[in-house]
Amino acid sequence: MKKRTVGALFVAGALVLGTGCSSGGDGPESERAAVDAYVEALNSRDADAMADLVTPGNEAGDEIATLIKGHGGLGLKVAKADIRHEFGPDFASADVVARGKGGKEYKAKLTLDREGGSWYVALGEAPGGASPKPTSA
């Protein structure tokens, strides 16, 4: 391998590592950014992007496939995202209203949680079948 190629790979790797470390996690840095990324993943029918938004450790492949099949590619734009913290600063719920092509309305209630400085969408199930949603117990 040529020295220039190795050098370019090193620089690219350093940029990726530096970017990943800046927020303390790999996901969006705010609740609203997580909502926007969720809608963008739906719009682009990108199962991998949607999986990146799932709370770490949760299994959500089937739910992601269902969401994309039913609502993917609609050209949704978020019209409203009411975000509330009912279970502390690391958990939020978001009532999302988006409109797609032809004015078709899409509504979703998302549960969000913060881990390592990043916000995730609580989709699927945690290992062992436990619910990823916070409880009031």
Backbone as numpy.savetxt, mean C-alpha at the origin, in Angstrom:
# Nx Ny Nz CAx CAy CAz Cx Cy Cz
33.84 -8.53 -16.44 33.00 -7.35 -16.44 33.89 -6.11 -16.44
33.53 -5.12 -17.21 34.32 -3.90 -17.30 34.21 -3.09 -16.02
35.26 -2.31 -15.73 35.28 -1.48 -14.54 34.13 -0.48 -14.52
33.78 0.08 -15.68 32.69 1.07 -15.74 31.36 0.43 -15.37
31.13 -0.81 -15.81 29.89 -1.52 -15.50 29.81 -1.80 -14.01
30.91 -2.28 -13.44 30.94 -2.56 -12.00 30.69 -1.27 -11.22
31.33 -0.20 -11.63 31.13 1.09 -10.96 29.69 1.56 -11.04
29.07 1.42 -12.22 27.67 1.83 -12.39 26.76 0.99 -11.52
27.02 -0.32 -11.45 26.20 -1.20 -10.59 26.35 -0.81 -9.12
27.58 -0.47 -8.72 27.81 -0.06 -7.34 27.03 1.21 -7.00
27.10 2.19 -7.89 26.37 3.45 -7.67 24.88 3.20 -7.62
24.35 2.40 -8.55 22.91 2.09 -8.56 22.51 1.40 -7.27
23.32 0.44 -6.82 23.01 -0.27 -5.57 23.03 0.67 -4.38
24.00 1.57 -4.34 24.07 2.52 -3.23 22.86 3.45 -3.21
22.41 3.87 -4.40 21.23 4.73 -4.46 19.99 4.00 -3.95
19.85 2.75 -4.34 18.69 1.96 -3.88 18.74 1.79 -2.37
19.91 1.42 -1.84 20.03 1.23 -0.40 19.81 2.54 0.34
20.37 3.62 -0.16 20.20 4.92 0.50 18.75 5.35 0.51
18.03 5.14 -0.58 16.63 5.51 -0.66 15.80 4.69 0.29
16.08 3.39 0.37 15.31 2.50 1.23 15.47 2.82 2.70
16.61 3.34 3.09 16.87 3.59 4.51 16.31 4.92 5.00
15.95 5.80 4.12 15.59 7.16 4.53 14.32 7.23 5.35
13.33 6.37 5.09 12.06 6.50 5.80 11.91 5.50 6.94
12.84 4.57 7.10 12.73 3.59 8.16 11.91 2.38 7.74
11.34 2.38 6.55 10.55 1.27 6.06 10.47 1.34 4.55
9.74 0.40 3.97 9.66 0.35 2.52 8.36 0.90 1.97
7.40 1.16 2.82 6.09 1.60 2.36 5.94 3.11 2.39
4.75 3.57 2.07 4.47 5.01 2.09 4.68 5.62 3.48
5.07 6.89 3.49 5.39 7.57 4.74 4.19 8.22 5.42
3.02 8.23 4.77 1.83 8.81 5.38 0.62 7.95 5.04
-0.43 8.15 5.81 -1.67 7.42 5.58 -2.22 7.75 4.20
-2.22 9.03 3.84 -2.75 9.45 2.55 -1.92 8.88 1.40
-0.59 8.83 1.57 0.26 8.25 0.54 -0.06 6.76 0.35
-0.40 6.06 1.42 -0.79 4.65 1.32 -2.10 4.51 0.55
-3.06 5.39 0.82 -4.34 5.38 0.09 -4.09 5.64 -1.39
-3.29 6.65 -1.71 -3.00 6.99 -3.10 -2.29 5.84 -3.82
-1.34 5.19 -3.13 -0.61 4.07 -3.73 -1.54 2.88 -3.97
-2.50 2.67 -3.06 -3.49 1.60 -3.21 -4.33 1.84 -4.47
-4.81 3.06 -4.65 -5.62 3.40 -5.82 -4.78 3.29 -7.09
-3.54 3.74 -7.05 -2.67 3.64 -8.22 -2.41 2.18 -8.59
-2.21 1.32 -7.60 -2.00 -0.11 -7.87 -3.25 -0.72 -8.52
-4.43 -0.30 -8.05 -5.67 -0.77 -8.68 -5.73 -0.29 -10.13
-5.48 0.98 -10.34 -5.56 1.55 -11.68 -4.63 0.84 -12.67
-3.44 0.50 -12.22 -2.46 -0.14 -13.10 -2.56 -1.66 -13.09
-3.51 -2.18 -12.31 -3.68 -3.64 -12.17 -2.36 -4.31 -11.79
-1.65 -3.68 -10.88 -0.31 -4.12 -10.50 -0.37 -4.89 -9.17
-0.45 -6.22 -9.27 -0.54 -7.05 -8.07 0.71 -6.93 -7.20
1.88 -6.76 -7.82 3.11 -6.62 -7.04 3.12 -5.32 -6.25
2.68 -4.23 -6.87 2.61 -2.95 -6.16 1.61 -3.03 -5.02
0.48 -3.71 -5.24 -0.51 -3.89 -4.19 0.07 -4.73 -3.06
0.80 -5.79 -3.40 1.41 -6.66 -2.39 2.42 -5.89 -1.54
3.12 -4.92 -2.15 4.07 -4.10 -1.40 3.38 -3.23 -0.35
2.09 -2.98 -0.53 1.33 -2.14 0.40 0.73 -2.93 1.56
0.76 -4.25 1.47 0.14 -5.11 2.48 1.00 -5.13 3.73
0.35 -5.13 4.89 1.05 -5.22 6.16 2.04 -6.38 6.12
3.32 -6.14 6.43 4.33 -7.19 6.38 3.88 -8.43 7.17
4.05 -9.59 6.54 3.68 -10.85 7.18 2.30 -11.35 6.82
1.45 -10.48 6.29 0.09 -10.91 5.92 0.11 -11.63 4.57
-0.79 -12.58 4.42 -0.99 -13.30 3.17 -2.22 -12.70 2.51
-2.06 -12.05 1.34 -3.19 -11.35 0.73 -3.34 -11.61 -0.76
-2.68 -12.62 -1.29 -2.70 -12.87 -2.72 -4.09 -13.02 -3.30
-4.95 -13.80 -2.63 -6.31 -14.01 -3.13 -7.12 -12.72 -3.09
-6.98 -11.97 -2.00 -7.73 -10.73 -1.87 -7.26 -9.70 -2.90
-5.97 -9.64 -3.15 -5.43 -8.73 -4.15 -5.98 -9.08 -5.53
-5.97 -10.37 -5.87 -6.48 -10.80 -7.17 -7.95 -10.42 -7.34
-8.74 -10.58 -6.27 -10.16 -10.23 -6.31 -10.34 -8.73 -6.49
-9.56 -7.92 -5.76 -9.65 -6.46 -5.87 -9.31 -6.00 -7.28
-8.24 -6.53 -7.83 -7.81 -6.12 -9.17 -8.81 -6.56 -10.22
-9.34 -7.77 -10.07 -10.32 -8.27 -11.03 -11.58 -7.41 -11.02
-12.03 -7.02 -9.83 -13.27 -6.26 -9.71 -13.15 -4.77 -9.93
-11.99 -4.20 -9.61 -11.87 -2.74 -9.64 -10.63 -2.22 -10.36
-9.83 -3.11 -10.91 -8.60 -2.70 -11.57 -8.84 -2.03 -12.91
-7.97 -1.10 -13.24 -7.99 -0.46 -14.55 -9.12 0.51 -14.79
-9.75 1.00 -13.74 -10.90 1.91 -13.90 -10.51 3.37 -14.01
-9.22 3.69 -13.90 -8.80 5.08 -13.97 -9.31 5.90 -12.79
-9.29 5.30 -11.60 -9.83 5.96 -10.41 -8.99 7.15 -9.99
-9.68 8.18 -9.53 -9.04 9.36 -8.91 -9.71 9.57 -7.56
-8.91 9.69 -6.52 -9.45 9.87 -5.17 -10.15 11.22 -5.09
-11.44 11.18 -4.75 -12.22 12.40 -4.56 -12.22 12.80 -3.09
-12.17 11.79 -2.22 -12.21 12.06 -0.78 -11.57 10.89 -0.05
-10.79 11.20 0.98 -10.20 10.18 1.84 -10.25 10.70 3.27
-11.28 10.27 3.99 -11.41 10.64 5.40 -10.60 9.66 6.23
-9.56 10.16 6.88 -8.65 9.30 7.65 -8.83 9.60 9.13
-9.05 8.54 9.90 -9.27 8.67 11.35 -8.34 7.74 12.11
-7.94 8.19 13.30 -7.13 7.37 14.21 -8.01 7.03 15.41
-8.52 5.81 15.45 -9.40 5.40 16.55 -8.70 4.47 17.53
-7.56 3.91 17.13 -6.86 2.93 17.96 -5.42 3.34 18.24
-5.14 4.62 18.25 -3.80 5.10 18.52 -3.12 5.60 17.26
-1.91 6.13 17.41 -1.23 6.79 16.30 -0.73 5.84 15.21
-0.62 4.55 15.49 -0.09 3.61 14.51 -1.15 2.83 13.75
-2.42 3.16 13.98 -3.53 2.52 13.27 -4.48 3.60 12.78
-5.00 3.41 11.58 -5.94 4.39 11.02 -6.96 3.66 10.16
-8.09 4.31 9.98 -9.06 3.82 9.01 -9.27 4.95 8.01
-9.52 4.56 6.77 -9.71 5.55 5.71 -10.96 5.20 4.93
-11.91 6.12 4.91 -13.08 5.98 4.06 -12.73 6.69 2.75
-12.62 5.91 1.69 -12.15 6.42 0.41 -13.30 6.45 -0.58
-13.42 7.57 -1.26 -14.35 7.70 -2.37 -13.51 8.12 -3.57
-13.61 7.33 -4.63 -12.88 7.64 -5.86 -13.86 7.56 -7.03
-13.51 8.26 -8.09 -14.33 8.23 -9.30 -13.47 7.79 -10.46
-14.06 6.94 -11.29 -13.34 6.42 -12.45 -13.90 6.94 -13.74
-13.50 6.29 -14.80 -13.95 6.65 -16.14 -15.48 6.64 -16.18
-16.04 7.65 -16.80 -17.50 7.73 -16.91 -18.17 8.11 -15.61
-17.40 8.56 -14.60 -17.98 8.99 -13.34 -18.34 7.86 -12.39
-17.98 6.62 -12.74 -18.28 5.49 -11.87 -17.61 5.68 -10.52
-18.38 5.48 -9.45 -17.89 5.71 -8.10 -17.38 4.41 -7.48
-16.27 4.51 -6.76 -15.68 3.39 -6.04 -15.53 3.83 -4.59
-16.03 3.01 -3.67 -15.90 3.31 -2.24 -15.18 2.15 -1.57
-14.31 2.50 -0.63 -13.60 1.48 0.13 -13.34 1.99 1.53
-13.38 1.08 2.48 -12.98 1.39 3.86 -11.70 0.60 4.09
-10.59 1.32 4.22 -9.29 0.69 4.40 -8.84 0.80 5.84
-8.23 -0.26 6.32 -7.57 -0.22 7.62 -6.08 -0.11 7.33
-5.44 0.83 7.99 -4.02 1.11 7.77 -3.26 0.92 9.07
-2.02 0.45 8.95 -1.18 0.37 10.15 0.24 0.78 9.80
0.91 1.33 10.82 2.28 1.83 10.62 3.26 0.88 11.29
4.26 0.52 10.51 5.35 -0.31 11.03 6.66 0.25 10.50
7.60 0.49 11.39 8.91 0.97 10.97 8.88 2.29 10.22
7.92 3.14 10.52 7.85 4.44 9.86 7.08 4.44 8.55
6.60 3.28 8.11 5.85 3.18 6.86 4.41 2.76 7.14
3.50 3.21 6.27 2.08 2.86 6.40 1.72 1.76 5.41
0.92 0.82 5.88 0.51 -0.34 5.08 -1.00 -0.49 5.13
-1.55 -1.16 4.11 -2.97 -1.46 4.05 -3.16 -2.87 4.60
-4.04 -3.00 5.58 -4.28 -4.30 6.22 -5.20 -5.14 5.34
-4.60 -5.87 4.41 -5.32 -6.79 3.55 -4.91 -8.21 3.93
-5.77 -9.17 3.62 -5.44 -10.56 3.83 -5.48 -10.95 5.29
-4.71 -12.00 5.61 -4.67 -12.52 6.97 -3.24 -12.64 7.43
-3.08 -12.44 8.72 -1.77 -12.67 9.34 -1.55 -14.19 9.42
-0.29 -14.62 9.52 -0.04 -16.06 9.63 -0.84 -16.66 10.79
-1.40 -17.82 10.56 -2.21 -18.47 11.59 -3.67 -18.06 11.51
-4.05 -17.23 10.53 -5.43 -16.85 10.34 -5.92 -15.72 11.23
-5.03 -15.08 11.98 -5.43 -13.97 12.84 -5.81 -12.75 11.98
-6.77 -12.02 12.40 -7.21 -10.82 11.68 -6.16 -9.74 11.82
-5.83 -9.01 10.72 -4.85 -7.93 10.80 -5.43 -6.64 11.36
-6.74 -6.58 11.57 -7.37 -5.36 12.02 -7.25 -5.22 13.54
-7.05 -4.01 14.03 -6.97 -3.79 15.46 -8.34 -4.01 16.12
-8.29 -4.41 17.36 -9.54 -4.62 18.10 -9.60 -3.63 19.24
-10.78 -3.49 19.82 -10.94 -2.55 20.93 -10.81 -3.24 22.27
-10.34 -4.47 22.29 -10.25 -5.25 23.54 -9.25 -4.72 24.49
